[in-house]
Amino acid sequence: MLREPFYDPQKSYEENYEKGPFGVFQNPEKYQNQGDPQFDFFGNKVYLPFGIPAGPLLNGRFVKAALDMGFDIAVYKTVRTGAYPCHPWPNVVPINLQDSLTLERAEEGVTAKNDYTEPLTITNSFGVPSTDPEVWQKDLANAVKYAGDGQVVIGSFQGTKKGDGNVDAFVSDFVLGARLVKKTGAKVLEVNFSCPNEGTAHLLCFDIPMVKRISEEIKNEIGNTPLVIKIAYYKDQDTLKNLVQMVGKIVDGISAINTIGTAVRKVDGEQALPGEGRLVSGACGEGIKWAGLEMTKRLHDLREELGMKFTIVGVGGVSNAKDFKRYRDAGADAVMSATGAMWNPMLAREIKEKLADK
C-alpha cells in the first residue's frame, strides 16, 4: 500500500531540504527493537541489515527520521567537495509501466503518467546536488552521533569534474571528498560511481581502470574505514568480472544497482523533465527489481569464484518483506530500498514484524 511519501515530489528539492521530511517521517515515534543486534555490517552490529540508500535522505533530519522508523542503515545523500545546484523541478515523475523495465524497453523509452500507483516505478533527476562542506559536514556528523545501538550511518560522496579535462584533479576531488566525509565520524563511506556523465564511458563505473585508480587512492586516504562503491547494472558478464577482479580486494563493499537510464516522455512526446540533457534519466522502483536481484546473484557468484570477501549491498525495487528475503537469498549481505521506502515509510517495521512472526 502506498502511503504519503517522506519526500514530496510535488515540492522542489530545496523546499524538501528546508521543510522535510513529510508524512510519518515528520514526527516519528521511535521504533523499539527487541533483544540485541545480531547482524554484522562492516564490523558493526545492526538489528536488521536493511536501510535506505543514497538519494532520499537529503540531510540529517531525514537520516534521523529513518533511524527512528527502524531503518538500521541510513545513507546520507551523496555530497560533493563544493556546493552544487539541483536540476529544476520536477525531479521525480511516475512512469507508466506495469512490469519490468527490461534493457530493451529502456532503449525504447517510457511514458510518464500523472499519478503514483502500484506497481510503482519512477524516474528521478536531481543532478547530485550538494551543499557546501561547511554545511553538510556538521549536519552529517550530527546524524552519525544520533545513530543508536544497532544502527549505522553511511556517508556517500563523489567527485566533480571542473570542465577542463584534468583527470588528476578529478581523482583528487574524490579523495578530498573521502577525507571530508571521514572527518564527520561516519563509520562507512560510499563512493558514487553510478552517476551519468561522470566518466569516460558515460557511467564512471564502466571505466574500470579509473574506478580502480580512484578506489585505490581513496583507500590510501581513509585507511581501515570501510569503502563501498555504488555501481550500475552491467549487461556484460565479462566486464563485471573484470571489475570485481580489479577492485574486489581493494574496496570493502559493492552496492548495486543505482538506476536504469531511459528516455522519459509525456504522452504527447515532449520530454517529461524540462531542460537540456534531461530526456534520459534514471528509473527506479518496481521496474528495476529484476536487475538489482540479478546483479546481487552475479556479484555473489563472482565473490565465491574469485575467493573474495567484499560485502554485497542489494538495491532495487524492494517494497515488502518478500523482496527483502529474495535479495538475501540471492546473496546480499545488506538490502536497501529507496522508492519503496519513500512511499512506505513503515517498510522497515513491517519487515521486522514479518521476520519476528517466523
KALINFEN-V167787 format. One record per backbone hydrogen bond with DSSP energy under -0.5 kcal/mol. CO is the residue of the C=O (numbers start at 1). NH is the residue of the N-H. If there is no record, write none. Layout:
CO | NH
CO | NH
This chain:
6 | 8
6 | 21
6 | 22
7 | 9
8 | 11
12 | 16
13 | 17
14 | 18
15 | 19
16 | 20
22 | 25
23 | 26
25 | 28
28 | 30
31 | 33
39 | 46
41 | 44
44 | 41
46 | 38
46 | 39
48 | 50
49 | 335
50 | 72
50 | 73
51 | 337
52 | 75
53 | 56
56 | 58
57 | 77
59 | 63
60 | 64
61 | 65
62 | 66
63 | 67
64 | 68
65 | 69
66 | 71
67 | 70
68 | 31
70 | 72
72 | 152
73 | 52
74 | 76
74 | 154
76 | 156
79 | 158
84 | 130
91 | 125
93 | 123
94 | 113
95 | 97
100 | 102
102 | 106
103 | 107
104 | 108
105 | 109
106 | 263
110 | 265
111 | 96
115 | 117
119 | 121
120 | 286
121 | 95
122 | 284
123 | 93
124 | 282
126 | 87
130 | 84
132 | 135
132 | 136
133 | 137
135 | 139
136 | 140
137 | 141
138 | 142
139 | 143
140 | 144
141 | 145
142 | 146
143 | 147
144 | 147
148 | 151
150 | 47
152 | 74
153 | 187
153 | 188
154 | 76
154 | 156
155 | 190
156 | 79
157 | 192
165 | 167
166 | 170
167 | 171
168 | 172
169 | 173
170 | 174
171 | 175
172 | 176
173 | 177
174 | 178
175 | 179
176 | 180
177 | 181
178 | 182
179 | 183
181 | 184
181 | 186
182 | 185
187 | 226
188 | 155
189 | 228
190 | 157
191 | 193
191 | 230
193 | 205
195 | 198
195 | 204
199 | 202
201 | 203
202 | 197
202 | 198
202 | 199
203 | 206
204 | 207
206 | 208
207 | 210
207 | 211
208 | 212
209 | 213
210 | 214
211 | 215
212 | 216
213 | 217
214 | 218
215 | 219
216 | 220
217 | 221
218 | 222
219 | 223
222 | 225
226 | 189
227 | 252
227 | 253
228 | 191
229 | 231
229 | 255
230 | 193
231 | 257
231 | 258
233 | 235
235 | 237
236 | 240
237 | 241
238 | 242
239 | 243
240 | 244
241 | 245
242 | 246
243 | 247
244 | 248
247 | 250
247 | 251
252 | 311
253 | 229
254 | 313
255 | 231
256 | 315
260 | 283
262 | 281
263 | 110
263 | 265
264 | 272
265 | 112
266 | 269
270 | 266
272 | 274
275 | 278
279 | 264
281 | 262
282 | 124
283 | 260
284 | 122
285 | 288
286 | 289
287 | 101
288 | 292
289 | 293
290 | 294
291 | 295
292 | 296
293 | 297
294 | 298
295 | 299
296 | 300
297 | 301
298 | 302
299 | 303
300 | 304
301 | 305
302 | 306
303 | 307
303 | 308
304 | 307
311 | 254
311 | 313
312 | 314
312 | 333
312 | 334
313 | 256
314 | 336
317 | 319
320 | 324
321 | 325
322 | 326
323 | 327
324 | 328
325 | 329
326 | 330
327 | 331
327 | 332
328 | 331
334 | 314
335 | 51
336 | 316
338 | 342
339 | 343
340 | 344
342 | 6
343 | 3
344 | 347
346 | 350
347 | 351
348 | 352
349 | 353
350 | 354
351 | 355
352 | 356
353 | 357
355 | 358
